[in-house]
Amino acid sequence: MSRHSAFSWCLILAAAMSAATAAAEPFEAFLQQHCLRCHGPDLAERDLRIDQLSRDFAAGTDGHLWAEIVERINAGEMPPEEEPQPTVDAIAAVVGQLDTRIREGRAARMAARPPVTHYRLSRVEYQHTVYDLLGVRYDPTKPGELNADPRWHGFERIGSELSLSPSHVERYYRAAETVLNRAFPTTPIETRTVRKTAADLRYGGGKMQQEYLERFGIERPLRALIFPGRTQQAFRPHWFGHVGPEASGLYRARMQVSGIRPRGGQIAHLRIGKPTVEAANEGLVELDIVAPEDAPQVIEFEVFLEMPTSLDFNVVATDIIDRQKGAHYRNALSKDLHIFTHSSETKLLNPTAPKMFDEAGNGLFSCVLLDWIEWEGPIETEAERQARSGLMPPADADAASVTAHLQRFTERAWRRPVAALPPDGKLYPDYDVWLEASMREEVVGYFREVFRRNLSIDAFLTSDWTIANPRLCDFYGLPEPEAGGFQRVSLRPDDHRGGLLTMGGILGLTSDGTRHRPVHRGVWVSEAIFGKTPPPPPANVDPIEPNPPDSPKATIRQKLAAHATNASCAACHRSIDPLGLAFDQFDAIGQWRTHERVAQGTGGNPPVDASGQLPDGRAFADADSFKELLVADHDRFLEALVEQLSTYALRRVLTVDDRDELAAIVAVGKAQDYRLRDLIRAVALSDLMQQR
């Protein structure tokens, strides 16, 4: 056979395979019935020939056109009103099929990009690296500091998304100057002790303070008055005493405290730092102290305090260098550190560095990976140090170092604040700064408990216990614990808690400060539990209308039902809404309720209906029975958790090429009874991590 004939046969075979692939696509029948009459061989409105669009979604040639088609079908614009209309099920099916193919193509294209040999550190990673190297607390998220990192499906550390532009470089230079000036101030501030008595802590006084004493029936000498929570809206200071730092820096505080519980108040607590969510990570100390009036307690702790009148630090305590060596020594070292902090080594992570591997290609990638998962910064274990010096084979060091990392996994990581819009104080007067901090710590403490005890990941879905302090127990209606601080608390069936999904901090993530948002809750559950990200709503989708003043009060569930009568809306809402409506008995701050508070309309507040049905037909009555369905289907949760852990660790998008390795990790997780610590170890030591 001639070379020309062979080439012709290849073309014919390729064309036949392409036609067969196109015919096999499940959405082709829908397009043939509803789209090709106006956008096909006989007519091409707006110059669009759907029959000629490439079905090779990985190539992405016509990806933007397919995305527009999905958006128009989802918005009800295609087919037009005068044409025969598809059923709601048909719309849902074709939108899901096309969206899946578009997402697969996008992931394939991202995977086909040239390998990333260096990753730019995210802002948080840069912050932690600076702290580990220089002992300097630097906040890159403040206005004017480092550029915000792009988010991809909730992740801020995807390597292909973290570009390095001239703007980044300029701000890195400024950040280096700021950091070094803080680490090596030209005029160091001397260490000295500041003493304050009870009288010094009192401020104000006079008529207003006397009114407080009379209002709450306090007759004994007052030292520091704290009223977290239930006070009248017009009087909500959290305490009556304060002492501020003269300069930013690391302070050691020693206090003798005791407290009383006035009528209408709650258990007193001590708070050191600025009352901002941003300050909660570094400059805020929250303490629950059991100290009756006749048995004062002495407490001592260290806290980094920033001057409230300045965004710049004046001094930072660090043990990297003896400050007594003089200005010339500091200036010389400062110049060398300027060069180092301006270099790429402090801004880029190199996962293929030669020292990370031996001659056989076995490396320390798993333990280095855990450095950046655990702390988002460089932490070196003893096993890593021995491997780098040649005293231990890298493969052995990898396993030993993973074990060491897992032993301290929760000591420094998972300290993210629970982000939520501040609730309206008039609608939710029980919400205060102490409650917000308690909700944040509840999530962290719960994860820590599951991890340290190596419990099943089912505990994230439901449990008969939780981690709470007195403030949360009061808010949730749980029996008040005998001791202060966070502790493990047993739950009763009628407490309606257990697991992460019914925690106030998690429920608050999907609220807007005035009301709960079932659709957002449904999207969150779909992504976090099932690993499925629903397509975004069309740009022109109509918002849910407020309740007319002259009509009966309606729940958000009823408004969503009316909203979803539109076929284009029903396609998505049918799969999303039940996941969020299951938690309708929890308001915007996560408090249990039986009736929904509706501002406008006639009649009383309507009762809440939290029942629903999953797409597979399984029904539930409320959040408790919904969580039971999730536990029965925990394999899906395991798969989603493995995929998200791997995405976070590898800093890249996972594709179909990773399916076998992911399945292997899932199999290990099942064999080890779904236990969290074992699962994280399996991820760290998997072939997926070693092959990157």
HELIX and SHEET records of a PDB file:
HELIX    1   1 ARG A    3  ALA A   24  1                                  22    
HELIX    2   2 GLU A   28  HIS A   34  1                                   7    
HELIX    3   3 GLU A   45  ASP A   47  5                                   3    
HELIX    4   4 ILE A   50  GLN A   52  5                                   3    
HELIX    5   5 GLY A   63  ASN A   74  1                                  12    
HELIX    6   6 VAL A   88  ALA A  111  1                                  24    
HELIX    7   7 ARG A  123  LEU A  134  1                                  12    
HELIX    8   8 GLY A  159  GLU A  161  5                                   3    
HELIX    9   9 PRO A  166  ALA A  183  1                                  18    
HELIX   10  10 ALA A  198  LEU A  201  1                                   4    
HELIX   11  11 GLY A  206  ARG A  215  1                                  10    
HELIX   12  12 GLU A  278  ALA A  280  5                                   3    
HELIX   13  13 ARG A  323  LYS A  325  5                                   3    
HELIX   14  14 ALA A  327  HIS A  342  1                                  16    
HELIX   15  15 SER A  344  THR A  346  5                                   3    
HELIX   16  16 PRO A  354  MET A  356  5                                   3    
HELIX   17  17 PHE A  365  GLU A  374  1                                  10    
HELIX   18  18 GLU A  382  ARG A  388  1                                   7    
HELIX   19  19 PRO A  394  GLN A  407  1                                  14    
HELIX   20  20 PHE A  409  ARG A  412  1                                   4    
HELIX   21  21 VAL A  433  ARG A  452  1                                  20    
HELIX   22  22 ILE A  457  PHE A  460  5                                   4    
HELIX   23  23 PRO A  470  TYR A  476  1                                   7    
HELIX   24  24 PRO A  493  ASP A  495  5                                   3    
HELIX   25  25 GLY A  504  LEU A  509  1                                   6    
HELIX   26  26 PRO A  518  ALA A  528  1                                  11    
HELIX   27  27 ILE A  556  HIS A  563  1                                   8    
HELIX   28  28 ALA A  567  LEU A  581  1                                  15    
HELIX   29  29 ALA A  623  ALA A  632  1                                  10    
HELIX   30  30 HIS A  634  LEU A  650  1                                  17    
HELIX   31  31 VAL A  656  ASP A  658  5                                   3    
HELIX   32  32 ARG A  659  ALA A  671  1                                  13    
HELIX   33  33 LEU A  676  ALA A  684  1                                   9    
HELIX   34  34 ASP A  687  GLN A  691  1                                   5    
SHEET    1   A 2 TYR A 119  ARG A 120  0                                        
SHEET    2   A 2 LEU A 348  LEU A 349 -1                                        
SHEET    1   B 2 GLY A 249  VAL A 257  0                                        
SHEET    2   B 2 GLN A 297  LEU A 305 -1                                        
SHEET    1   C 2 HIS A 269  GLY A 273  0                                        
SHEET    2   C 2 LEU A 284  ASP A 288 -1                                        
SHEET    1   D 2 TRP A 465  ALA A 468  0                                        
SHEET    2   D 2 GLN A 487  SER A 490 -1                                        
SHEET    1   E 2 GLY A 612  GLN A 613  0                                        
SHEET    2   E 2 ALA A 619  PHE A 620 -1                                        
END                                                                             
